[in-house]
Amino acid sequence: MENDLMCLTGAYPNQTHYYYFNNGFSCSECNAIVDEFSSTSKICLIPRKESTQWIYSKFLEMAKSANDSMFHFELTTIMDQIQMAIYDEEDGEKCDYHIDMGSDNKYACRKITMVCQLSDQSTYQGGNFEIMNKGIVSRDQGCVICLPSFLYHRVTPITRGKRYSLVIWICGPPLR
């Protein structure tokens, strides 16, 4: 019995929590992304091309680090473009609790959801990124949150200003 307990205390993945990088992107990088890609639409896709490859590369480097440290998923690819979301006080925009996995092949393979806070937190109110049963996650500009795509999360209603964020999904084969 004692040997069984020792096996249980080894390094196992923690797939029920999140991982974050407090300075995943610098403030100047965040501001440059907003300046280049903010538009009148609430969702902007950032294509993967030579001029944006640095953004994808930073995300991939952080995904590998978070996965190696905490999740231990089998990761293979990025299937979607990076999404920049704009939450605006005029509409009290929010995103209710949801998961980022689905039943079709494209969404079923999502393993890690990554969110980068692009806005300086003093420029808006509300708009908190929350993970169910974990609470509010850092609002620091440049912070990148990594969570398993099957965890419920949301953005609370924005009450003042605009909140900009990036979202990307790292994919892999089905969970077993």
Buried (B, 14 or more C-beta within 10 A) or exposed (E): EEEEEEEEEEEEEEBEEBBBBEEBBEEEBBBBBBEEBBEEEEEBEBEEEEEBEEBBEBBBEBBEEBBEEBBEBEBEEBEBBBBBBBBBBEEEBBBEEEBBBEEEEEBBBBBBBBBBBBBBBEEBBBBBBBBEEBEEBBBBBBBBBBBBBBBBBBBBBBEEBBBBBBBBBBBBEEEE
